[in-house]
Amino acid sequence: MQNVFDEKAKMTDLLNCEKHMASAYNTFLAESETSAVMSCLSGILTDEHSIQNELFTEMSAKGWYKTEKAEDTKVNAAKQQFAGN
C-alpha cells in the first residue's frame, strides 16, 4: 500500500511547521539581549506570520481549514472575564 502525501497533507504539514517556527522565534525574540538581535528576530517573526497567514488563507479557500464564527454571547463573556468585570 502506498502512502499518499497529497496537497492537503503537504499544506497542513507546512502550516504546522510555520506555527512551530513562529512560536520558537517569539521565544527567541523575548530572550534577545541586544536591540540589533531583537530587530532581526522581529523581522523574521513577521515573515513567519505572513507565511502562516498565506497558508491558512489558501487552505481555508480550498475548504481544508474551516473555522466557525464565535457566538456573540461567548465573545462578550470572554471580554468581561479578561477585563476583570
PyMOL Python script that loads the backbone (N, CA, C, O; Angstrom):
from pymol import cmd

cmd.read_pdbstr("""\
ATOM      1  N   MET A   1       0.847  -1.177   0.000  1.00  0.00           N
ATOM      2  CA  MET A   1       0.000   0.000   0.000  1.00  0.00           C
ATOM      3  C   MET A   1       0.893   1.241   0.000  1.00  0.00           C
ATOM      4  O   MET A   1       1.858   1.318   0.760  1.00  0.00           O
ATOM      5  N   GLN A   2       0.573   2.188  -0.837  1.00  0.00           N
ATOM      6  CA  GLN A   2       1.378   3.392  -0.987  1.00  0.00           C
ATOM      7  C   GLN A   2       0.788   4.530  -0.151  1.00  0.00           C
ATOM      8  O   GLN A   2      -0.412   4.797  -0.205  1.00  0.00           O
ATOM      9  N   ASN A   3       1.649   5.191   0.620  1.00  0.00           N
ATOM     10  CA  ASN A   3       1.201   6.353   1.377  1.00  0.00           C
ATOM     11  C   ASN A   3       1.051   7.530   0.432  1.00  0.00           C
ATOM     12  O   ASN A   3       1.891   7.755  -0.438  1.00  0.00           O
ATOM     13  N   VAL A   4      -0.030   8.280   0.612  1.00  0.00           N
ATOM     14  CA  VAL A   4      -0.288   9.427  -0.249  1.00  0.00           C
ATOM     15  C   VAL A   4      -0.098  10.698   0.565  1.00  0.00           C
ATOM     16  O   VAL A   4      -0.780  10.931   1.562  1.00  0.00           O
ATOM     17  N   PHE A   5       0.834  11.501   0.117  1.00  0.00           N
ATOM     18  CA  PHE A   5       1.091  12.787   0.742  1.00  0.00           C
ATOM     19  C   PHE A   5       0.593  13.834  -0.241  1.00  0.00           C
ATOM     20  O   PHE A   5       1.371  14.453  -0.966  1.00  0.00           O
ATOM     21  N   ASP A   6      -0.735  14.019  -0.249  1.00  0.00           N
ATOM     22  CA  ASP A   6      -1.362  14.903  -1.225  1.00  0.00           C
ATOM     23  C   ASP A   6      -1.162  16.380  -0.859  1.00  0.00           C
ATOM     24  O   ASP A   6      -0.522  16.701   0.142  1.00  0.00           O
ATOM     25  N   GLU A   7      -1.715  17.259  -1.679  1.00  0.00           N
ATOM     26  CA  GLU A   7      -1.534  18.699  -1.476  1.00  0.00           C
ATOM     27  C   GLU A   7      -2.063  19.152  -0.113  1.00  0.00           C
ATOM     28  O   GLU A   7      -1.435  19.973   0.556  1.00  0.00           O
ATOM     29  N   LYS A   8      -3.204  18.622   0.293  1.00  0.00           N
ATOM     30  CA  LYS A   8      -3.775  18.993   1.594  1.00  0.00           C
ATOM     31  C   LYS A   8      -2.829  18.583   2.719  1.00  0.00           C
ATOM     32  O   LYS A   8      -2.586  19.370   3.634  1.00  0.00           O
ATOM     33  N   ALA A   9      -2.304  17.395   2.668  1.00  0.00           N
ATOM     34  CA  ALA A   9      -1.383  16.919   3.707  1.00  0.00           C
ATOM     35  C   ALA A   9      -0.106  17.755   3.731  1.00  0.00           C
ATOM     36  O   ALA A   9       0.415  18.073   4.800  1.00  0.00           O
ATOM     37  N   LYS A  10       0.389  18.105   2.556  1.00  0.00           N
ATOM     38  CA  LYS A  10       1.596  18.939   2.484  1.00  0.00           C
ATOM     39  C   LYS A  10       1.355  20.313   3.082  1.00  0.00           C
ATOM     40  O   LYS A  10       2.175  20.818   3.848  1.00  0.00           O
ATOM     41  N   MET A  11       0.219  20.919   2.729  1.00  0.00           N
ATOM     42  CA  MET A  11      -0.076  22.250   3.252  1.00  0.00           C
ATOM     43  C   MET A  11      -0.334  22.212   4.757  1.00  0.00           C
ATOM     44  O   MET A  11       0.049  23.135   5.476  1.00  0.00           O
ATOM     45  N   THR A  12      -0.974  21.164   5.227  1.00  0.00           N
ATOM     46  CA  THR A  12      -1.194  21.013   6.670  1.00  0.00           C
ATOM     47  C   THR A  12       0.145  20.904   7.390  1.00  0.00           C
ATOM     48  O   THR A  12       0.346  21.518   8.438  1.00  0.00           O
ATOM     49  N   ASP A  13       1.053  20.127   6.828  1.00  0.00           N
ATOM     50  CA  ASP A  13       2.385  19.981   7.406  1.00  0.00           C
ATOM     51  C   ASP A  13       3.128  21.319   7.407  1.00  0.00           C
ATOM     52  O   ASP A  13       3.758  21.681   8.400  1.00  0.00           O
ATOM     53  N   LEU A  14       3.052  22.049   6.298  1.00  0.00           N
ATOM     54  CA  LEU A  14       3.699  23.359   6.215  1.00  0.00           C
ATOM     55  C   LEU A  14       3.122  24.329   7.242  1.00  0.00           C
ATOM     56  O   LEU A  14       3.865  25.051   7.907  1.00  0.00           O
ATOM     57  N   LEU A  15       1.795  24.342   7.369  1.00  0.00           N
ATOM     58  CA  LEU A  15       1.163  25.243   8.332  1.00  0.00           C
ATOM     59  C   LEU A  15       1.587  24.904   9.757  1.00  0.00           C
ATOM     60  O   LEU A  15       1.878  25.798  10.552  1.00  0.00           O
ATOM     61  N   ASN A  16       1.619  23.629  10.073  1.00  0.00           N
ATOM     62  CA  ASN A  16       2.056  23.220  11.414  1.00  0.00           C
ATOM     63  C   ASN A  16       3.512  23.611  11.669  1.00  0.00           C
ATOM     64  O   ASN A  16       3.861  24.037  12.770  1.00  0.00           O
ATOM     65  N   CYS A  17       4.352  23.466  10.656  1.00  0.00           N
ATOM     66  CA  CYS A  17       5.762  23.883  10.782  1.00  0.00           C
ATOM     67  C   CYS A  17       5.866  25.382  11.007  1.00  0.00           C
ATOM     68  O   CYS A  17       6.643  25.826  11.852  1.00  0.00           O
ATOM     69  N   GLU A  18       5.090  26.172  10.263  1.00  0.00           N
ATOM     70  CA  GLU A  18       5.112  27.618  10.420  1.00  0.00           C
ATOM     71  C   GLU A  18       4.638  28.037  11.811  1.00  0.00           C
ATOM     72  O   GLU A  18       5.197  28.961  12.402  1.00  0.00           O
ATOM     73  N   LYS A  19       3.626  27.373  12.330  1.00  0.00           N
ATOM     74  CA  LYS A  19       3.152  27.663  13.694  1.00  0.00           C
ATOM     75  C   LYS A  19       4.263  27.393  14.700  1.00  0.00           C
ATOM     76  O   LYS A  19       4.483  28.179  15.621  1.00  0.00           O
ATOM     77  N   HIS A  20       4.955  26.285  14.518  1.00  0.00           N
ATOM     78  CA  HIS A  20       6.052  25.927  15.414  1.00  0.00           C
ATOM     79  C   HIS A  20       7.185  26.952  15.316  1.00  0.00           C
ATOM     80  O   HIS A  20       7.723  27.394  16.331  1.00  0.00           O
ATOM     81  N   MET A  21       7.539  27.321  14.087  1.00  0.00           N
ATOM     82  CA  MET A  21       8.616  28.297  13.881  1.00  0.00           C
ATOM     83  C   MET A  21       8.263  29.647  14.488  1.00  0.00           C
ATOM     84  O   MET A  21       9.104  30.274  15.131  1.00  0.00           O
ATOM     85  N   ALA A  22       7.026  30.102  14.289  1.00  0.00           N
ATOM     86  CA  ALA A  22       6.596  31.385  14.852  1.00  0.00           C
ATOM     87  C   ALA A  22       6.692  31.343  16.375  1.00  0.00           C
ATOM     88  O   ALA A  22       7.128  32.310  17.002  1.00  0.00           O
ATOM     89  N   SER A  23       6.291  30.236  16.959  1.00  0.00           N
ATOM     90  CA  SER A  23       6.382  30.089  18.411  1.00  0.00           C
ATOM     91  C   SER A  23       7.834  30.159  18.880  1.00  0.00           C
ATOM     92  O   SER A  23       8.146  30.819  19.872  1.00  0.00           O
ATOM     93  N   ALA A  24       8.710  29.475  18.161  1.00  0.00           N
ATOM     94  CA  ALA A  24      10.131  29.475  18.526  1.00  0.00           C
ATOM     95  C   ALA A  24      10.731  30.873  18.388  1.00  0.00           C
ATOM     96  O   ALA A  24      11.432  31.341  19.285  1.00  0.00           O
ATOM     97  N   TYR A  25      10.458  31.540  17.266  1.00  0.00           N
ATOM     98  CA  TYR A  25      11.007  32.886  17.082  1.00  0.00           C
ATOM     99  C   TYR A  25      10.448  33.860  18.106  1.00  0.00           C
ATOM    100  O   TYR A  25      11.149  34.783  18.519  1.00  0.00           O
ATOM    101  N   ASN A  26       9.214  33.677  18.522  1.00  0.00           N
ATOM    102  CA  ASN A  26       8.646  34.524  19.563  1.00  0.00           C
ATOM    103  C   ASN A  26       9.417  34.366  20.867  1.00  0.00           C
ATOM    104  O   ASN A  26       9.687  35.349  21.557  1.00  0.00           O
ATOM    105  N   THR A  27       9.765  33.145  21.199  1.00  0.00           N
ATOM    106  CA  THR A  27      10.570  32.887  22.396  1.00  0.00           C
ATOM    107  C   THR A  27      11.957  33.508  22.258  1.00  0.00           C
ATOM    108  O   THR A  27      12.447  34.152  23.186  1.00  0.00           O
ATOM    109  N   PHE A  28      12.586  33.316  21.104  1.00  0.00           N
ATOM    110  CA  PHE A  28      13.916  33.891  20.874  1.00  0.00           C
ATOM    111  C   PHE A  28      13.875  35.410  20.985  1.00  0.00           C
ATOM    112  O   PHE A  28      14.777  36.021  21.557  1.00  0.00           O
ATOM    113  N   LEU A  29      12.826  36.015  20.436  1.00  0.00           N
ATOM    114  CA  LEU A  29      12.677  37.461  20.471  1.00  0.00           C
ATOM    115  C   LEU A  29      12.551  37.956  21.906  1.00  0.00           C
ATOM    116  O   LEU A  29      13.157  38.960  22.280  1.00  0.00           O
ATOM    117  N   ALA A  30      11.774  37.256  22.692  1.00  0.00           N
ATOM    118  CA  ALA A  30      11.576  37.648  24.091  1.00  0.00           C
ATOM    119  C   ALA A  30      12.861  37.538  24.903  1.00  0.00           C
ATOM    120  O   ALA A  30      13.015  38.210  25.923  1.00  0.00           O
ATOM    121  N   GLU A  31      13.776  36.698  24.453  1.00  0.00           N
ATOM    122  CA  GLU A  31      15.017  36.482  25.188  1.00  0.00           C
ATOM    123  C   GLU A  31      16.220  37.171  24.535  1.00  0.00           C
ATOM    124  O   GLU A  31      17.367  36.873  24.868  1.00  0.00           O
ATOM    125  N   SER A  32      15.954  38.089  23.610  1.00  0.00           N
ATOM    126  CA  SER A  32      17.037  38.802  22.915  1.00  0.00           C
ATOM    127  C   SER A  32      17.764  39.735  23.876  1.00  0.00           C
ATOM    128  O   SER A  32      17.152  40.398  24.714  1.00  0.00           O
ATOM    129  N   GLU A  33      19.069  39.766  23.733  1.00  0.00           N
ATOM    130  CA  GLU A  33      19.883  40.599  24.620  1.00  0.00           C
ATOM    131  C   GLU A  33      20.139  41.990  24.046  1.00  0.00           C
ATOM    132  O   GLU A  33      20.259  42.958  24.797  1.00  0.00           O
ATOM    133  N   THR A  34      20.223  42.095  22.719  1.00  0.00           N
ATOM    134  CA  THR A  34      20.530  43.394  22.125  1.00  0.00           C
ATOM    135  C   THR A  34      19.395  43.838  21.205  1.00  0.00           C
ATOM    136  O   THR A  34      18.602  43.022  20.734  1.00  0.00           O
ATOM    137  N   SER A  35      19.333  45.138  20.962  1.00  0.00           N
ATOM    138  CA  SER A  35      18.284  45.663  20.086  1.00  0.00           C
ATOM    139  C   SER A  35      18.484  45.201  18.643  1.00  0.00           C
ATOM    140  O   SER A  35      17.513  45.039  17.904  1.00  0.00           O
ATOM    141  N   ALA A  36      19.744  44.988  18.239  1.00  0.00           N
ATOM    142  CA  ALA A  36      20.012  44.514  16.878  1.00  0.00           C
ATOM    143  C   ALA A  36      19.459  43.103  16.678  1.00  0.00           C
ATOM    144  O   ALA A  36      18.830  42.813  15.660  1.00  0.00           O
ATOM    145  N   VAL A  37      19.696  42.243  17.643  1.00  0.00           N
ATOM    146  CA  VAL A  37      19.172  40.874  17.564  1.00  0.00           C
ATOM    147  C   VAL A  37      17.653  40.914  17.626  1.00  0.00           C
ATOM    148  O   VAL A  37      16.976  40.201  16.886  1.00  0.00           O
ATOM    149  N   MET A  38      17.125  41.741  18.503  1.00  0.00           N
ATOM    150  CA  MET A  38      15.684  41.874  18.655  1.00  0.00           C
ATOM    151  C   MET A  38      15.039  42.339  17.342  1.00  0.00           C
ATOM    152  O   MET A  38      13.998  41.818  16.941  1.00  0.00           O
ATOM    153  N   SER A  39      15.646  43.297  16.693  1.00  0.00           N
ATOM    154  CA  SER A  39      15.133  43.816  15.429  1.00  0.00           C
ATOM    155  C   SER A  39      15.161  42.741  14.340  1.00  0.00           C
ATOM    156  O   SER A  39      14.198  42.586  13.590  1.00  0.00           O
ATOM    157  N   CYS A  40      16.250  42.016  14.259  1.00  0.00           N
ATOM    158  CA  CYS A  40      16.389  40.950  13.266  1.00  0.00           C
ATOM    159  C   CYS A  40      15.322  39.872  13.483  1.00  0.00           C
ATOM    160  O   CYS A  40      14.643  39.467  12.539  1.00  0.00           O
ATOM    161  N   LEU A  41      15.181  39.417  14.711  1.00  0.00           N
ATOM    162  CA  LEU A  41      14.217  38.366  15.015  1.00  0.00           C
ATOM    163  C   LEU A  41      12.777  38.848  14.828  1.00  0.00           C
ATOM    164  O   LEU A  41      11.902  38.075  14.438  1.00  0.00           O
ATOM    165  N   SER A  42      12.545  40.113  15.106  1.00  0.00           N
ATOM    166  CA  SER A  42      11.214  40.680  14.909  1.00  0.00           C
ATOM    167  C   SER A  42      10.827  40.627  13.435  1.00  0.00           C
ATOM    168  O   SER A  42       9.685  40.313  13.099  1.00  0.00           O
ATOM    169  N   GLY A  43      11.777  40.933  12.562  1.00  0.00           N
ATOM    170  CA  GLY A  43      11.519  40.845  11.125  1.00  0.00           C
ATOM    171  C   GLY A  43      11.237  39.428  10.680  1.00  0.00           C
ATOM    172  O   GLY A  43      10.341  39.188   9.872  1.00  0.00           O
ATOM    173  N   ILE A  44      11.999  38.494  11.206  1.00  0.00           N
ATOM    174  CA  ILE A  44      11.798  37.079  10.860  1.00  0.00           C
ATOM    175  C   ILE A  44      10.432  36.611  11.360  1.00  0.00           C
ATOM    176  O   ILE A  44       9.718  35.900  10.654  1.00  0.00           O
ATOM    177  N   LEU A  45      10.074  37.011  12.579  1.00  0.00           N
ATOM    178  CA  LEU A  45       8.779  36.621  13.144  1.00  0.00           C
ATOM    179  C   LEU A  45       7.638  37.175  12.299  1.00  0.00           C
ATOM    180  O   LEU A  45       6.646  36.484  12.070  1.00  0.00           O
ATOM    181  N   THR A  46       7.768  38.403  11.839  1.00  0.00           N
ATOM    182  CA  THR A  46       6.752  38.995  10.960  1.00  0.00           C
ATOM    183  C   THR A  46       6.627  38.184   9.669  1.00  0.00           C
ATOM    184  O   THR A  46       5.522  37.920   9.196  1.00  0.00           O
ATOM    185  N   ASP A  47       7.767  37.795   9.109  1.00  0.00           N
ATOM    186  CA  ASP A  47       7.752  36.959   7.902  1.00  0.00           C
ATOM    187  C   ASP A  47       7.059  35.624   8.162  1.00  0.00           C
ATOM    188  O   ASP A  47       6.265  35.162   7.343  1.00  0.00           O
ATOM    189  N   GLU A  48       7.359  35.007   9.298  1.00  0.00           N
ATOM    190  CA  GLU A  48       6.740  33.719   9.646  1.00  0.00           C
ATOM    191  C   GLU A  48       5.222  33.874   9.758  1.00  0.00           C
ATOM    192  O   GLU A  48       4.474  33.014   9.292  1.00  0.00           O
ATOM    193  N   HIS A  49       4.772  34.959  10.370  1.00  0.00           N
ATOM    194  CA  HIS A  49       3.329  35.193  10.497  1.00  0.00           C
ATOM    195  C   HIS A  49       2.692  35.391   9.129  1.00  0.00           C
ATOM    196  O   HIS A  49       1.581  34.917   8.893  1.00  0.00           O
ATOM    197  N   SER A  50       3.374  36.080   8.230  1.00  0.00           N
ATOM    198  CA  SER A  50       2.851  36.294   6.880  1.00  0.00           C
ATOM    199  C   SER A  50       2.721  34.973   6.130  1.00  0.00           C
ATOM    200  O   SER A  50       1.705  34.718   5.484  1.00  0.00           O
ATOM    201  N   ILE A  51       3.740  34.145   6.217  1.00  0.00           N
ATOM    202  CA  ILE A  51       3.712  32.832   5.552  1.00  0.00           C
ATOM    203  C   ILE A  51       2.585  31.985   6.140  1.00  0.00           C
ATOM    204  O   ILE A  51       1.834  31.337   5.410  1.00  0.00           O
ATOM    205  N   GLN A  52       2.480  32.000   7.454  1.00  0.00           N
ATOM    206  CA  GLN A  52       1.434  31.234   8.132  1.00  0.00           C
ATOM    207  C   GLN A  52       0.060  31.700   7.663  1.00  0.00           C
ATOM    208  O   GLN A  52      -0.815  30.875   7.402  1.00  0.00           O
ATOM    209  N   ASN A  53      -0.137  33.002   7.555  1.00  0.00           N
ATOM    210  CA  ASN A  53      -1.418  33.542   7.107  1.00  0.00           C
ATOM    211  C   ASN A  53      -1.712  33.165   5.659  1.00  0.00           C
ATOM    212  O   ASN A  53      -2.854  32.853   5.323  1.00  0.00           O
ATOM    213  N   GLU A  54      -0.702  33.191   4.804  1.00  0.00           N
ATOM    214  CA  GLU A  54      -0.893  32.793   3.405  1.00  0.00           C
ATOM    215  C   GLU A  54      -1.337  31.336   3.313  1.00  0.00           C
ATOM    216  O   GLU A  54      -2.252  31.008   2.557  1.00  0.00           O
ATOM    217  N   LEU A  55      -0.693  30.470   4.077  1.00  0.00           N
ATOM    218  CA  LEU A  55      -1.075  29.056   4.080  1.00  0.00           C
ATOM    219  C   LEU A  55      -2.494  28.882   4.606  1.00  0.00           C
ATOM    220  O   LEU A  55      -3.288  28.145   4.021  1.00  0.00           O
ATOM    221  N   PHE A  56      -2.814  29.552   5.701  1.00  0.00           N
ATOM    222  CA  PHE A  56      -4.154  29.465   6.280  1.00  0.00           C
ATOM    223  C   PHE A  56      -5.206  29.934   5.274  1.00  0.00           C
ATOM    224  O   PHE A  56      -6.229  29.277   5.082  1.00  0.00           O
ATOM    225  N   THR A  57      -4.943  31.084   4.632  1.00  0.00           N
ATOM    226  CA  THR A  57      -5.894  31.639   3.670  1.00  0.00           C
ATOM    227  C   THR A  57      -6.125  30.683   2.503  1.00  0.00           C
ATOM    228  O   THR A  57      -7.263  30.468   2.086  1.00  0.00           O
ATOM    229  N   GLU A  58      -5.049  30.115   1.982  1.00  0.00           N
ATOM    230  CA  GLU A  58      -5.162  29.164   0.870  1.00  0.00           C
ATOM    231  C   GLU A  58      -5.919  27.907   1.291  1.00  0.00           C
ATOM    232  O   GLU A  58      -6.783  27.426   0.558  1.00  0.00           O
ATOM    233  N   MET A  59      -5.601  27.383   2.453  1.00  0.00           N
ATOM    234  CA  MET A  59      -6.272  26.182   2.933  1.00  0.00           C
ATOM    235  C   MET A  59      -7.748  26.460   3.212  1.00  0.00           C
ATOM    236  O   MET A  59      -8.608  25.627   2.926  1.00  0.00           O
ATOM    237  N   SER A  60      -8.028  27.611   3.757  1.00  0.00           N
ATOM    238  CA  SER A  60      -9.407  27.993   4.040  1.00  0.00           C
ATOM    239  C   SER A  60     -10.202  28.122   2.745  1.00  0.00           C
ATOM    240  O   SER A  60     -11.346  27.673   2.667  1.00  0.00           O
ATOM    241  N   ALA A  61      -9.597  28.733   1.731  1.00  0.00           N
ATOM    242  CA  ALA A  61     -10.263  28.898   0.437  1.00  0.00           C
ATOM    243  C   ALA A  61     -10.582  27.549  -0.210  1.00  0.00           C
ATOM    244  O   ALA A  61     -11.572  27.422  -0.930  1.00  0.00           O
ATOM    245  N   LYS A  62      -9.748  26.552   0.047  1.00  0.00           N
ATOM    246  CA  LYS A  62      -9.962  25.214  -0.524  1.00  0.00           C
ATOM    247  C   LYS A  62     -10.875  24.361   0.354  1.00  0.00           C
ATOM    248  O   LYS A  62     -11.197  23.225   0.005  1.00  0.00           O
ATOM    249  N   GLY A  63     -11.292  24.915   1.499  1.00  0.00           N
ATOM    250  CA  GLY A  63     -12.168  24.169   2.403  1.00  0.00           C
ATOM    251  C   GLY A  63     -11.433  23.184   3.286  1.00  0.00           C
ATOM    252  O   GLY A  63     -12.052  22.306   3.888  1.00  0.00           O
ATOM    253  N   TRP A  64     -10.109  23.320   3.372  1.00  0.00           N
ATOM    254  CA  TRP A  64      -9.297  22.391   4.160  1.00  0.00           C
ATOM    255  C   TRP A  64      -9.068  22.855   5.591  1.00  0.00           C
ATOM    256  O   TRP A  64      -8.583  22.088   6.422  1.00  0.00           O
ATOM    257  N   TYR A  65      -9.407  24.085   5.879  1.00  0.00           N
ATOM    258  CA  TYR A  65      -9.229  24.636   7.232  1.00  0.00           C
ATOM    259  C   TYR A  65     -10.461  25.464   7.520  1.00  0.00           C
ATOM    260  O   TYR A  65     -10.556  26.626   7.125  1.00  0.00           O
ATOM    261  N   LYS A  66     -11.384  24.859   8.201  1.00  0.00           N
ATOM    262  CA  LYS A  66     -12.664  25.515   8.464  1.00  0.00           C
ATOM    263  C   LYS A  66     -12.659  26.127   9.864  1.00  0.00           C
ATOM    264  O   LYS A  66     -12.207  25.518  10.833  1.00  0.00           O
ATOM    265  N   THR A  67     -13.166  27.326   9.931  1.00  0.00           N
ATOM    266  CA  THR A  67     -13.319  27.995  11.215  1.00  0.00           C
ATOM    267  C   THR A  67     -14.778  28.379  11.379  1.00  0.00           C
ATOM    268  O   THR A  67     -15.485  28.623  10.401  1.00  0.00           O
ATOM    269  N   GLU A  68     -15.210  28.429  12.609  1.00  0.00           N
ATOM    270  CA  GLU A  68     -16.586  28.821  12.895  1.00  0.00           C
ATOM    271  C   GLU A  68     -16.578  30.150  13.615  1.00  0.00           C
ATOM    272  O   GLU A  68     -15.704  30.424  14.437  1.00  0.00           O
ATOM    273  N   LYS A  69     -17.565  30.976  13.297  1.00  0.00           N
ATOM    274  CA  LYS A  69     -17.698  32.262  13.968  1.00  0.00           C
ATOM    275  C   LYS A  69     -18.145  32.000  15.406  1.00  0.00           C
ATOM    276  O   LYS A  69     -19.069  31.226  15.655  1.00  0.00           O
ATOM    277  N   ALA A  70     -17.475  32.655  16.335  1.00  0.00           N
ATOM    278  CA  ALA A  70     -17.845  32.511  17.737  1.00  0.00           C
ATOM    279  C   ALA A  70     -19.172  33.216  18.001  1.00  0.00           C
ATOM    280  O   ALA A  70     -19.464  34.263  17.424  1.00  0.00           O
ATOM    281  N   GLU A  71     -19.952  32.627  18.869  1.00  0.00           N
ATOM    282  CA  GLU A  71     -21.224  33.248  19.246  1.00  0.00           C
ATOM    283  C   GLU A  71     -20.941  34.546  19.990  1.00  0.00           C
ATOM    284  O   GLU A  71     -20.011  34.623  20.793  1.00  0.00           O
ATOM    285  N   ASP A  72     -21.752  35.567  19.716  1.00  0.00           N
ATOM    286  CA  ASP A  72     -21.566  36.870  20.359  1.00  0.00           C
ATOM    287  C   ASP A  72     -21.593  36.769  21.881  1.00  0.00           C
ATOM    288  O   ASP A  72     -20.847  37.472  22.562  1.00  0.00           O
ATOM    289  N   THR A  73     -22.436  35.909  22.411  1.00  0.00           N
ATOM    290  CA  THR A  73     -22.518  35.779  23.870  1.00  0.00           C
ATOM    291  C   THR A  73     -21.212  35.234  24.447  1.00  0.00           C
ATOM    292  O   THR A  73     -20.787  35.652  25.524  1.00  0.00           O
ATOM    293  N   LYS A  74     -20.582  34.311  23.741  1.00  0.00           N
ATOM    294  CA  LYS A  74     -19.309  33.756  24.206  1.00  0.00           C
ATOM    295  C   LYS A  74     -18.193  34.787  24.097  1.00  0.00           C
ATOM    296  O   LYS A  74     -17.335  34.872  24.976  1.00  0.00           O
ATOM    297  N   VAL A  75     -18.200  35.575  23.015  1.00  0.00           N
ATOM    298  CA  VAL A  75     -17.201  36.622  22.836  1.00  0.00           C
ATOM    299  C   VAL A  75     -17.341  37.656  23.956  1.00  0.00           C
ATOM    300  O   VAL A  75     -16.347  38.058  24.561  1.00  0.00           O
ATOM    301  N   ASN A  76     -18.567  38.082  24.228  1.00  0.00           N
ATOM    302  CA  ASN A  76     -18.800  39.076  25.282  1.00  0.00           C
ATOM    303  C   ASN A  76     -18.423  38.530  26.654  1.00  0.00           C
ATOM    304  O   ASN A  76     -17.878  39.264  27.478  1.00  0.00           O
ATOM    305  N   ALA A  77     -18.702  37.258  26.912  1.00  0.00           N
ATOM    306  CA  ALA A  77     -18.333  36.649  28.195  1.00  0.00           C
ATOM    307  C   ALA A  77     -16.812  36.627  28.354  1.00  0.00           C
ATOM    308  O   ALA A  77     -16.299  36.892  29.441  1.00  0.00           O
ATOM    309  N   ALA A  78     -16.094  36.313  27.279  1.00  0.00           N
ATOM    310  CA  ALA A  78     -14.626  36.300  27.335  1.00  0.00           C
ATOM    311  C   ALA A  78     -14.088  37.703  27.558  1.00  0.00           C
ATOM    312  O   ALA A  78     -13.139  37.891  28.319  1.00  0.00           O
ATOM    313  N   LYS A  79     -14.686  38.686  26.900  1.00  0.00           N
ATOM    314  CA  LYS A  79     -14.257  40.081  27.099  1.00  0.00           C
ATOM    315  C   LYS A  79     -14.423  40.496  28.551  1.00  0.00           C
ATOM    316  O   LYS A  79     -13.534  41.120  29.130  1.00  0.00           O
ATOM    317  N   GLN A  80     -15.553  40.151  29.133  1.00  0.00           N
ATOM    318  CA  GLN A  80     -15.815  40.504  30.535  1.00  0.00           C
ATOM    319  C   GLN A  80     -14.847  39.787  31.466  1.00  0.00           C
ATOM    320  O   GLN A  80     -14.360  40.370  32.435  1.00  0.00           O
ATOM    321  N   GLN A  81     -14.574  38.535  31.172  1.00  0.00           N
ATOM    322  CA  GLN A  81     -13.680  37.752  32.013  1.00  0.00           C
ATOM    323  C   GLN A  81     -12.280  38.374  32.050  1.00  0.00           C
ATOM    324  O   GLN A  81     -11.674  38.482  33.116  1.00  0.00           O
ATOM    325  N   PHE A  82     -11.777  38.777  30.898  1.00  0.00           N
ATOM    326  CA  PHE A  82     -10.419  39.299  30.842  1.00  0.00           C
ATOM    327  C   PHE A  82     -10.331  40.785  31.120  1.00  0.00           C
ATOM    328  O   PHE A  82      -9.238  41.321  31.306  1.00  0.00           O
ATOM    329  N   ALA A  83     -11.475  41.458  31.151  1.00  0.00           N
ATOM    330  CA  ALA A  83     -11.487  42.873  31.504  1.00  0.00           C
ATOM    331  C   ALA A  83     -11.576  43.039  33.013  1.00  0.00           C
ATOM    332  O   ALA A  83     -11.431  44.143  33.539  1.00  0.00           O
ATOM    333  N   GLY A  84     -11.818  41.920  33.708  1.00  0.00           N
ATOM    334  CA  GLY A  84     -11.887  41.956  35.168  1.00  0.00           C
ATOM    335  C   GLY A  84     -13.243  42.369  35.695  1.00  0.00           C
ATOM    336  O   GLY A  84     -13.381  42.739  36.861  1.00  0.00           O
ATOM    337  N   ASN A  85     -14.250  42.304  34.826  1.00  0.00           N
ATOM    338  CA  ASN A  85     -15.620  42.674  35.262  1.00  0.00           C
ATOM    339  C   ASN A  85     -16.360  41.487  35.799  1.00  0.00           C
ATOM    340  O   ASN A  85     -17.514  41.611  36.207  1.00  0.00           O
TER     341      ASN A  85
END
""", "prot")
cmd.dss("prot")
cmd.show_as("cartoon", "prot")
cmd.util.cbc("prot")
cmd.orient("prot")
